[in-house]
Amino acid sequence: MKYVPIAAGLFLVVGCSPAETASPTDADATAVEATAIVKNSAAADGGPPEGRYRAVDDSGFVLFEELRADNTYTFSDENGEVLEEGTYVQRTVSQLCFTADTEGAAEKCYLEEIGEDSVWRTTDPDTGVVSIVERIED
């Protein structure tokens, strides 16, 4: 695996027949609920999802992740080359989802957990590759 291809997206599709319409209250509640998911979920380490991270897979490949407060992200390699950009959502403490800014990109959600050994691991849902994650403090 050359790099952890972390791509995901949050797509909300609402379909209504002509006779069905959503009230402004329903739309407002949906927006508040979606915001609550993003703003109230913590990263696996209990901290905010925003920040900088270093992820290393079993092959030794290092990926640097920058998650911003506006729910955008950038993935870079050790040389600082940008590999991917997009948006993210921290759904739960154990589920972090990404959507790349490439056309047709689908949401991809990773399993995040801190094991009994206190090591933070993330698992690629497509390949099963496990990477060790560290938060980089500024």
N, C-alpha and C positions, 0 to 999 in steps of 0.2 A: 504494500500500500504506500503510495507516494506521499499522500497527506490525508488527513482526516477530512473527507468531504462533507462538511457540516452545512447542510442546506435545509431550510425549512420555511414554512409559511403559515400565516394565519388567514384562512379564507372563510368568510362568513357569507353563506348564500341564503338568501331569504326569498322564498317563492310564495306568491299569493295569487289566487284566482281573482278575476275582476270583482267578485262579490266580497272577497276578503281584503280588509285593509288593516294595517297596524295603526294603533293610536299613537300619538306622540309620546304618551306615557310608556307604552311598550318599547318604543325605540329608545327612549331615554334610559329605561331599565336595562336594556341590552347593552348599551354603551357603558353604563356604570359597571355592569357585571364584567365586561371584557376588560375594563380599566382595573377593576379590583383584582383580576387574575394576575395582571402584569405588575401592579404596584404592591400587592400584598404577599406575593410569593418570594421566598428567599432562595438563595442558591443552596447547594448541598451542604456547604459549610456553615449555614445559618446567616451568612452575611447577605448584603444586597447582591442581586445578579450583576449589577453594573460593576465594571472593573476590568483589570487585565489578568490574563491567565496564561499559563504554560502547560501544554498537554503533550505527553510523550507516549508513543505507542510501543508495542513490543519490539518493533524493528529499530527503534531508536529515533524515528522521525519526530521532530519537534515542531509543534504548531503553536503560534502565539495568537491569542484571542483577545480582542478588545470589545467589550460589551458596553454600550453607552446608555445613558438615561433615556434617550429618545427611542430606545428599542432598535437601534441599528448596530451592526457589528462589522468587524474587519478581521479576517484571518490572514496571518502572514507567516512566512517561513523564517528560519534563523537568520537569513540575510536581509530581512525586512521587506522581501518581495510580497506584495499583496496577492493572495491566492483566491480570496473570495470576499465579497461584501454582500450585505443584505439586512434583513430584519430578524429579530428574535423575540420569543416570548417564554418567560419562565412560568410554565403552567402550574407546577407544584415543586416542592423541594427536590423531588426525584425525576422531574421531567422538564428538560430544556429543549425547545424547538427552534429551528432555524429555517429561513427561506432565503435562498440566494437571489440576488438582483438580476439573474439571468432569465430570459424569456422561457416560460413553461416550467420554471422551478417549482417543485412540490415541497410541502412542509416535511421536515425530517426531525423526529424527536429522539433524543438520546436519554438513556437511563443513567441517572446520576446518583451515586451513593458513596457514603463514607463507611468503609468496612470496619470490622471489629479491630483491625490493626491501625485504625485512624487514617488510612490512606483513601483519598478521594479518587474514585474511578468513574469513567464515563464509558458507556458501551454503544458502539455504532449499531443501530437497529438493522442495517442491511448486511453488514459483514461479520458482526459479532466481535470485532476488534475492540479490545479494552485499552484505554489510555489512562495514564496517571495524570491527574490535574493538580496544579498548584496555583493559588492566587498570588499574583505578583503585587506586592505592596510598593507604592511609590515612595 
